[in-house]
Amino acid sequence: MSTFTEVFDRIKQATNTRTQVELAEVLDIRQSSISDAKRRNSVPSDWYMKLFEKYGLNPDWLKHGTRPMYLKSETGYEPHDGPAADRVMEDVSFYAEPESKGRTVTVFSMQGEEEGQMGWKPRKVGKLNVPQSYAKPSITIVRVDSSAMEPLLKRGGYVGVDTDHKTVLSGELFAIYVPFEGMAIKRIFLDDVNKRFILRTENAEHPEQYLPVGEHAERIIGRVVWVLQHL
């Protein structure tokens, strides 16, 4: 028999939740109920039923780690064994995969709180619901308010900037701090001869800019890892 911690970890994995608050929302219970279950070292039986009904999760997998993880296919619930077992769908996105559940996140402007030479300071401009996998702790979500990268990035769209990824890869999109302007999205290329990076836009009306190699650590905010916009 698995311990409470093992079962609890499987529940969080399957529902893509990280905190007791998030899990309480999924189970439609109070957070205190989770604390009580943890103190008793026992998972309430109604949790298994709710997770089966909501996500098609296999109670045996939750309790013991016994596959399959899901007992629900695209056409409805299916038994654990028997002829239908061969048709069980375990890896489709709508079974509690990151893409199947959204999260409301803060959106920031490309223009920071204070523009000067001290770096980009995020300024909140709204909220946006995105798939959970798009809302990792290291990702800052920014609203595009410039035409510099059109038609690739349209004004009014959103980009996810991973602030943990600052290592330059030539040709990739990065968010750069531009003194007195704020954040700019540029395609970066290394100019090794002149010890600088070339910053290019998609819009030909915007000239290239240059970033001395010695300044890139302070000026690069992160790499653009996803884009959300209307076509």
N, C-alpha and C positions, 0 to 999 in steps of 0.2 A: 504494500500500500504506500503510495507516495505521501510525502509530508505536505503540510499545509503550504509551505513555501514553494515546493515544486509545483503544486496545483495552481497556486496563485501566480507563479511566473508563467505557466502555460496560458492562463487566462489573459494575462497582460500581453503576451506575445500574440495571441490569436485576435485580440480586440485592438491591438496597436495602441494601448494606453500605457502611460508612464507613471501616473500618480493615482492616489486613492480617489481624488476628486473626479478625475476623468473616468475611472472605473465605476464609481458610484453612479455617474450619469448614464453609462452604458447599461448597468444593471437596474437602473431606476430605483435606487435605494439611497439611504443616507450614508454619508461617509462614516459616521459612527458605527454603522452596521458592519462595515469592513474591519474597523478597529476591533469590534467585539469578536468577530469571527477569528481574527488573527490571535487575539488573546486566548480564545478557547481552543485554538489550533485545530479548527474544524470548519470545512467549507459547507455552508448550508445547501441542502438538496435543491432548493428552489433556484439557486444560481445556475445549476446544471440545466434545468429546464428552460430558464430564460435564455441561456446561451445557445441551447439547441434550437429554440423557436426563432430567435433573432438572427443567428448566424449559421445554423445548421451544424454546430460543433458537436462532435462525438463525445458523450459523457465519459466513455471508457478512455478516450485519449486524454481528456482533462484530468481524470482520476489517476490513470496509470501510465499515460504516455503511449498507449496502444493504438496503432494506426488502424483505420484511416483517421485523419484529423477531422474530416467533415462527413456528415451523413446526408447531405443535401445536394441535389443536382440542379441543373437549370430548369428541370421540369417539376421539381418538388422534392419532398422528403423521400429518402430511400432507406431500406433496411440495412443493418450492419453487414449481414451475410446473405448468402443465397445468390441467385442469378443476377440480381440487380447490383451486387457488390462490384462487378466488373465495370459498371458504368458510373461509379461515384466520382464526382468532380472535386478534386482536392485543391487545385491550384488556380482557380479562376479568381479574378480580381474582386468580385463583389462579395466574397466570403471573408470579410474583415481584413482584406488586404489594405495596404496604405492608401491606394487610390479609391477605396470604397467609402472612406469616411473623411469628411472635411474638418478643417479647423479654422476658426476665425483668427486672423492675425493682424498686427498693426502694419500699416503701409506708411512709408516715409517719402518725403519729397527729395528730388535730386539737389535742391537748394537746401543747405543746412540751416541750423538755428542761427549761427553767426558766421558770416563769410569774411574771411581774412586770410591769414597765413598760418593758422594754428591747426589746420586739419578740418575734415568734414564732421560736423556734429548733426546727427540725424534729427529731422523735424517731422513729427507725426502729421499726417494729412488725412487719415481715414482708416477703415478696416476692410478686409477682404477675406473671403472664404476660399481656401485652397485645399487640395488633397494633403493628408497628413505627411506624406513623404516629401512634400514641397516645403514643409515648415520645420525643418531641422533647426536646432538651436543656433547653429553657425550661420544660418541664412537670414540676410536682411532683405526685406521685400520693398522695392522702390517703384514708384510710379514714374513712367517716362514722360518728361515734360519738355523734351527737346526734339527737334527734327533732324538732328545730326546723323542719326543712324537709320533714317528712312531710306528705302522702304523696308529694311530688315526689321527694325524696331519702330513701331508707330507711336506717335504722341498719344498719350492716354493709356498705353499698355502697361504691363507690369513685368518686372524682371526680378529674379531671385539671385542675390549676390552672396556667394559663399565666402565669408570673411576668413575662413580657415585655409582657403586656397589662394595664395598670393604668389606662388612660384610661376614665373612667366613662361608661357608656352606661345611661341610665335604664331600669329594668325588667329589666336583665340580672343574672345571678348572679355575685357576687364573693366571694372569700375575704378576710375582714377579721380583723385582729388585735384581740382584745379583751383589754385588760390584766387580768392575774390569772386569765384563763380559757383563752386560747390562740386557735386559729383558729375562726372562725364563718363559715358560709355564709349570705349574706344577699342579698336582692334590693334593689338600690339605686335610690333616686329622688332627684333634686335638688330641694331646697326653697330656691329662689333668694331668696325674700323674707327668710327667716331665716338665710341663708348657712350652710346645713347640708345634709347628706345624710340621708335617711330610710332606715333599714335595717329591712327587713321580712322576716318568715318566712312559710312556708306554713301552719304550725301556729298556729291562732288562740290557743292557750294561751300562746304566747310573745309578749310585748309588743314593739312597735316600739322601736328604739333610734335614736340620732342621732349623727352624726359631723360635727363642725365642718369646714367646707371647708378650713380651714388645716391640718388634721391628716390629710387623706386620703392624701397622698403617703407618709406614714410608716406608715399603718395598713392600706392596701390591699395585700394580698399578691399578688393576681392574679385573673384572670377564669376562671371555671369554663367549660371548653370541651368536656368530655365527661363522661358518667356511665356507670358499669358496675354493674349491680345486678340482683337477681332481681325479677321482677314479683310 
